[in-house]
Amino acid sequence: MRQRRPKTVEQLENKRDEHLLKKRNVPQEESLEDSDADSDFKGNATSDNAVVQLSAVQAARKLLSSDRNPPIDDLIKCGILPILVKCLERDDNPSLQFEAAWALTNIASGTSAQTQAVVKSNAVPLFLRLLQSPHQNVCEQAVWALGNIIGDGPQCRDYVISLGVVKPLLSFINPSIPITFLRNVTWVIVNLCRNKDPPPPMETVQEILPALCVLIYHTDINILVDTVWALSYLTDGGNEQIQMVIDSGVVPFLVPLLSHQEVKVQVKIIPYDETQTFTCEAVWFLSNITAGNQQQVQAVIDAGLIPMIIHQLAKGDFGTQKEAAWAISNLTISGRKDQVEYLVQQNVIPPFCNLLSVKDSQVVQVVLDGLKNILIMAGEEASTIAEIIEECGGLEKIENLQQHENEDIYKLAFEIIDQYFSGDDIDEDPTLIPEATQGGTFNFDPSSNLQTKEFKF
């Protein structure tokens, strides 16, 4: 059983990659039909006439802003890159800097080879310099370009980090920054946190974490979602990074954000599907932490997040239930006996068993693994766990899974039935079916004349 939640889940990861990796500026009010590049582009773009030069660079930018197959390679072949990079140096003409930065942003939004061409043209140091520009639109365009370059992969990420991007980037996180600008800054921070082979440098993680602790308080749902994604990527980089995230103090703040109603209070009015996205990603983040060591699991428990995860397991949309199942199953692997016992006391088994009938084979196997781990951890109390599983309808679902088309699933279902639901392992007396109470104990039917039995592994 894999302890770490894999980052290759189709729908969630693909949706995130579409947003994270590279973004192209789209045309605003201009018509593409009127924006053909001049045949003497190189001459005009290097003209001493400021109006002619700006017009040529702007025409190239409009072509590159097209959503319909922008001619990136053609413009690179005609020698556009050194001209645009030279324009970034023109502090005396911020409009030209802005248009050139925009054009380069769109080139860097293309294939890896196209992004590398921008890097090799020595644009990155100039983009970093433009972060200090007194013109906000120029600063923001430089941020956007750097985000595209960082999103190309760990090599580009580490190169941009080595040139000192983090400090000036984080300086934009202040109350005066426009919301659209801050969203771009947050998006770049997420790209800095991406990739675990290799992960970002520890010094970079240490610099970024305080900023994420500020952004997690923001009321904008886009910023919140990206902030949780950044934290999720950081906690996917090993126990050392998980501990750094926990030590930052950010984990308890997820408590008021992990239910749909509470999120709506926190971020005013947001679409339901956006709230679902945020909650799903927040639970994904927590599943990484529950895959850590026992002290890190305890941090999630101490923050009061286990009941919230179980609530999402029972009531969330399917994507969120899936992440919650991983978080619970990871805890049954990583956690101590008393930590797994706490899960049972919080009545995790009924909603866990409910997922045994879904069509997603991966979820079914994750739940079966989690249930088996709980039964193994229970030791002599396994019969009590088995009774809870039977009472909530889980036994019938496990029996049905013995005919599942997935070999791993039907073998695991058979093993659970064989070890815990056959022979004398289960008391056949129906009066001994336990019912969970809020206090974490299991009360048996009073007609059995048995005293209330406290549940302990």
C-alpha positions in Angstrom: 0.0 0.0 0.0 1.4 3.4 -1.0 1.5 5.8 1.9 1.9 8.9 -0.2 -1.1 10.2 -2.2 0.1 10.0 -5.9 0.0 13.2 -7.9 -1.3 11.6 -11.0 -5.0 11.4 -10.3 -6.5 12.2 -13.7 -9.3 14.8 -13.2 -7.9 16.8 -10.3 -4.3 16.9 -11.4 -5.1 17.6 -15.1 -7.3 20.5 -14.1 -4.6 21.9 -11.8 -1.9 21.5 -14.5 -4.0 23.4 -17.0 -4.0 26.3 -14.6 -0.6 26.0 -13.1 1.9 25.4 -15.8 1.9 28.2 -18.4 -0.6 31.0 -19.3 -0.9 33.1 -22.4 -2.2 36.6 -22.4 -5.2 36.8 -24.7 -6.0 39.8 -26.9 -7.9 42.5 -25.1 -9.7 44.9 -27.4 -7.7 44.7 -30.6 -8.7 42.6 -33.6 -6.3 40.0 -34.8 -7.2 40.6 -38.4 -5.6 44.1 -38.0 -2.5 42.9 -36.3 -0.4 41.2 -39.0 3.3 41.6 -38.4 5.0 44.1 -40.7 7.1 42.5 -43.4 10.0 44.6 -42.3 9.5 43.7 -38.6 13.1 43.5 -37.6 13.8 46.9 -39.1 10.8 48.5 -37.5 11.3 46.9 -34.1 14.8 48.4 -34.0 13.8 51.7 -35.4 14.9 55.0 -33.7 11.4 56.2 -34.2 9.7 55.3 -30.9 6.2 55.1 -32.5 7.3 52.8 -35.3 9.2 50.6 -32.9 6.3 50.3 -30.4 3.9 49.5 -33.2 6.1 46.7 -34.6 6.5 45.1 -31.1 2.8 45.5 -30.4 1.9 43.8 -33.7 4.1 40.8 -32.8 2.5 40.6 -29.4 -1.0 40.6 -30.9 0.0 37.6 -33.1 1.5 35.8 -30.1 -1.7 36.4 -28.1 -3.8 34.4 -30.4 -5.5 31.4 -29.0 -5.5 29.8 -32.4 -2.0 28.4 -33.1 0.1 31.5 -32.4 3.1 31.5 -34.8 5.7 31.2 -32.0 8.3 29.2 -34.0 8.0 31.4 -37.0 8.6 34.5 -35.0 11.5 32.9 -33.2 13.1 32.0 -36.5 12.8 35.5 -37.8 15.0 36.7 -35.0 12.4 38.2 -32.6 13.9 37.1 -29.3 17.0 39.3 -29.1 15.0 42.3 -30.2 12.3 41.7 -27.6 14.9 41.1 -24.9 16.7 44.3 -25.8 13.4 46.2 -25.5 13.1 45.0 -21.8 16.1 47.3 -21.1 14.3 50.4 -22.2 13.5 52.1 -18.9 12.8 55.3 -20.8 9.9 53.6 -22.6 7.8 51.6 -20.2 5.1 51.0 -22.9 7.7 49.2 -25.0 8.9 47.2 -22.0 5.4 46.1 -21.3 4.7 45.0 -24.9 8.0 43.2 -25.2 7.4 41.4 -21.8 3.9 40.5 -22.9 5.2 39.0 -26.2 7.9 37.1 -24.4 5.4 35.8 -21.8 3.4 34.3 -24.7 6.4 32.7 -26.2 7.3 31.2 -22.8 3.8 29.8 -22.6 4.5 27.4 -25.5 6.4 24.2 -25.6 9.4 23.4 -23.4 11.7 24.2 -26.4 10.1 27.6 -26.9 10.3 28.4 -23.2 14.0 27.3 -23.2 14.6 29.7 -26.2 13.4 32.6 -24.0 15.7 31.5 -21.2 18.7 31.1 -23.5 18.0 34.7 -24.8 19.0 35.9 -21.4 15.5 37.3 -20.7 15.3 36.0 -17.1 17.7 38.5 -15.4 15.9 41.3 -17.2 12.5 40.1 -16.0 13.9 40.0 -12.5 15.1 43.6 -12.9 11.6 44.6 -14.1 10.2 43.4 -10.8 11.6 46.7 -9.5 9.9 48.8 -12.2 7.9 51.8 -10.9 5.2 50.8 -13.4 2.8 48.2 -12.0 1.8 46.8 -15.4 5.4 46.1 -16.3 6.0 44.5 -12.9 2.9 42.3 -13.3 3.9 41.2 -16.8 7.4 40.3 -15.6 5.8 38.2 -12.8 3.6 36.4 -15.4 6.6 35.7 -17.7 8.6 34.3 -14.8 5.7 32.1 -13.8 5.7 30.6 -17.3 9.4 29.9 -17.2 9.3 28.4 -13.7 6.4 26.3 -14.7 8.6 24.6 -17.4 10.1 22.3 -14.8 12.5 22.0 -11.9 15.6 23.0 -13.9 14.1 26.3 -14.9 12.6 26.7 -11.4 15.9 26.3 -9.7 17.6 28.6 -12.3 15.2 31.4 -11.6 15.5 30.8 -7.8 19.3 31.0 -8.1 19.0 34.5 -9.6 17.0 35.7 -6.6 13.3 35.7 -7.6 11.8 34.8 -4.2 12.4 37.9 -2.2 11.1 40.5 -4.8 8.2 38.2 -5.7 7.1 37.9 -2.0 7.4 41.7 -1.6 4.3 42.1 -3.8 2.1 40.4 -1.1 0.8 43.6 0.6 -2.6 45.2 1.1 -2.1 47.7 -1.8 -1.6 45.1 -4.5 -4.6 44.7 -6.9 -6.4 41.3 -6.6 -5.6 40.3 -10.2 -1.9 41.0 -9.6 -1.9 39.0 -6.3 -3.5 36.1 -8.0 -0.6 36.0 -10.5 1.9 36.2 -7.7 0.2 33.3 -5.9 0.2 31.3 -9.1 3.9 31.8 -9.4 4.5 30.7 -5.8 2.6 27.5 -6.5 4.9 26.8 -9.5 7.9 27.4 -7.2 6.6 24.7 -4.9 5.8 22.2 -7.7 7.9 19.2 -8.6 9.5 16.8 -6.1 12.2 15.4 -8.3 14.0 17.3 -7.1 11.9 19.4 -4.6 12.5 23.1 -4.3 15.5 24.1 -2.1 14.8 24.0 1.6 15.9 27.7 1.9 13.2 28.5 -0.7 10.6 26.6 1.3 11.5 28.4 4.4 11.1 31.8 2.6 7.8 30.9 1.0 6.0 29.4 4.0 5.5 32.7 5.9 3.9 34.1 2.8 1.6 31.1 2.5 0.6 31.6 6.1 -0.5 35.2 5.2 -2.3 34.1 2.0 -4.3 31.4 3.7 -6.2 34.2 5.4 -7.2 35.9 2.2 -10.9 36.1 1.2 -10.4 35.5 -2.5 -11.2 31.9 -3.4 -8.7 31.7 -6.3 -5.9 32.8 -3.9 -7.1 30.3 -1.2 -7.2 27.4 -3.7 -3.7 28.2 -5.0 -2.3 28.6 -1.5 -3.6 25.2 -0.5 -2.1 23.7 -3.6 1.3 25.2 -2.8 1.0 23.7 0.7 0.0 20.4 -0.8 3.0 20.3 -3.1 5.3 21.1 -0.2 3.9 18.3 1.9 4.5 15.9 -1.0 8.2 16.4 -0.8 9.0 14.2 2.2 8.8 14.3 6.0 11.2 17.2 6.4 9.1 19.5 4.3 5.9 18.2 6.0 7.3 19.2 9.3 8.3 22.6 8.1 4.7 23.1 7.0 3.4 22.0 10.3 5.8 24.2 12.2 4.6 27.2 10.2 1.4 27.0 12.1 -0.8 26.9 9.0 -2.5 23.5 9.6 -5.0 24.5 12.3 -6.3 27.3 10.0 -7.9 24.7 7.8 -10.5 23.9 10.5 -12.9 26.8 9.6 -12.3 26.2 5.9 -13.2 22.5 5.6 -16.9 22.7 5.4 -18.9 24.2 2.5 -21.0 26.5 4.7 -18.0 27.8 6.7 -16.0 28.4 3.5 -18.9 30.6 2.2 -18.8 32.6 5.4 -15.0 33.0 5.1 -14.9 34.1 1.5 -18.3 35.8 1.2 -20.2 34.5 -1.8 -18.5 32.0 -4.0 -19.8 29.4 -6.5 -20.5 26.0 -5.0 -18.3 24.2 -7.5 -15.4 26.5 -6.6 -16.0 25.7 -2.9 -15.9 22.0 -3.7 -12.6 22.5 -5.5 -11.1 24.2 -2.5 -12.3 21.6 0.0 -11.1 18.8 -2.2 -7.6 20.3 -2.5 -7.5 21.0 1.3 -8.2 17.4 2.1 -5.6 16.4 -0.5 -3.1 18.5 1.4 -4.1 16.8 4.7 -3.7 13.3 3.1 -0.1 14.2 2.5 0.4 15.0 6.2 -1.3 11.8 7.4 1.1 10.0 5.2 4.0 11.4 7.3 5.3 10.2 10.6 3.3 9.6 13.8 4.1 13.1 15.2 2.8 14.6 12.0 -0.3 12.5 12.2 -0.8 13.8 15.7 -0.6 17.4 14.5 -3.6 16.8 12.3 -5.5 15.2 15.3 -4.5 18.0 17.7 -5.7 20.6 15.2 -9.2 19.0 15.3 -9.1 18.1 11.6 -10.1 14.4 11.8 -13.8 15.1 12.4 -13.7 17.5 9.5 -12.1 14.9 7.2 -14.7 12.3 8.3 -17.4 14.8 7.6 -16.1 15.2 4.0 -15.8 11.4 3.7 -19.5 11.2 4.5 -21.0 14.4 2.9 -18.5 15.8 0.4 -18.7 15.5 -3.4 -17.1 12.4 -4.8 -13.7 14.0 -5.5 -13.5 15.2 -1.9 -14.6 11.8 -0.6 -11.9 10.2 -2.6 -9.2 12.5 -1.0 -10.7 11.9 2.4 -10.5 8.2 1.9 -6.8 8.6 1.1 -6.3 10.7 4.2 -7.9 8.1 6.4 -6.2 5.1 4.8 -2.8 6.9 5.1 -3.4 7.4 8.8 -4.1 3.7 9.3 -0.7 3.0 7.9 1.3 5.8 9.5 -0.5 6.2 12.8 0.0 4.7 16.2 -2.5 2.3 17.7 -4.1 5.0 19.8 -4.3 7.3 16.7 -6.1 4.7 14.7 -8.3 4.0 17.8 -9.2 7.7 17.8 -10.4 7.3 14.1 -12.8 4.6 15.2 -14.0 6.6 18.1 -14.9 9.4 15.7 -17.2 6.9 13.8 -15.1 6.7 10.7 -16.1 3.2 9.7 -19.7 3.7 8.4 -18.8 6.5 5.9 -15.6 4.6 5.0 -17.7 1.4 4.3 -20.2 3.4 2.2 -17.4 4.0 -0.4 -17.0 0.2 -0.9 -19.9 0.3 -3.5 -18.5 3.0 -5.7 -17.3 2.3 -9.3 -13.8 3.7 -8.8 -11.6 0.7 -8.2 -8.8 2.8 -6.7 -11.1 4.2 -4.0 -12.5 0.7 -3.2 -9.0 -0.7 -2.8 -7.9 2.3 -0.6 -10.9 1.7 1.7 -10.3 -2.0 1.9 -6.7 -1.5 2.8 -7.7 1.0 5.4 -10.3 -1.3 7.0 -7.8 -4.2 7.0 -5.3 -2.0 8.7 -7.8 -1.0 11.4 -8.7 -4.6 12.0 -5.1 -5.6 12.3 -4.4 -2.7 14.7 -7.4 -3.6 16.8 -5.8 -7.0 17.7 -8.0 -8.7 20.3 -10.7 -6.1 19.7 -11.0 -6.9 16.0 -14.3 -8.7 16.6 -15.8 -5.4 17.8 -14.6 -3.6 14.7 -16.0 -6.4 12.6 -19.4 -5.9 14.3 -19.4 -2.2 13.5 -18.6 -3.0 9.9 -21.4 -5.6 9.7 -23.9 -3.2 11.4 -23.3 -0.4 8.9 -23.7 -2.7 5.9 -20.0 -3.0 5.2 -19.9 -6.8 5.5 -22.4 -7.2 2.7 -20.4 -4.8 0.5 -17.1 -6.7 1.2 -18.8 -10.0 0.4 -20.0 -8.6 -2.9 -16.4 -7.5 -3.7 -15.3 -11.1 -3.7 -16.7 -11.2 -7.2 -15.0 -7.9 -8.3 -13.2 -7.9 -11.7 -10.1 -6.4 -10.1 -7.9 -9.3 -8.8 -6.3 -7.2 -6.0 -9.8 -6.2 -4.7 -11.4 -9.6 -4.7 -8.3 -11.1 -3.0 -8.3 -8.4 -0.4 -12.0 -8.8 0.2 -11.6 -12.6 0.6 -8.8 -12.2 3.1 -10.9 -9.8 5.2 -13.9 -12.1 5.2 -11.7 -15.2 5.9 -9.8 -13.6 8.7 -12.4 -11.6 10.5 -15.9 -12.8 9.4 -15.7 -16.5 9.7 -15.8 -19.1 12.4 -15.9 -17.9 16.0 -14.3 -14.5 15.3 -17.7 -12.7 15.4 -20.2 -13.1 18.2 -23.4 -14.1 16.5 -25.6 -12.5 19.2 -27.5 -9.6 17.6 -27.7 -7.8 20.9 -24.0 -7.2 20.8 -24.0 -5.0 17.8 -22.3 -1.7 18.9 -23.5 1.8 18.3 -21.1 4.7 18.3 -21.7 7.6 20.7 -20.3 11.1 20.6 -18.1 10.3 23.6 -16.1 7.7 21.6 -17.5 4.6 23.4 -19.6 1.9 22.0 -22.9 1.2 23.8 -24.4 -2.2 23.6 -28.2 -3.0 23.7 -29.4 -2.6 27.3 -31.6 -5.7 26.9 -28.4 -7.7 26.9 -27.9 -6.9 30.5 -24.3 -5.9 29.7 -22.8 -2.7 31.0 -21.6 0.0 28.6 -18.4 -1.2 27.0 -15.6 1.3 26.4 -13.9 0.8 23.1 -10.1 0.3 23.3 -7.7 -1.4 21.1 
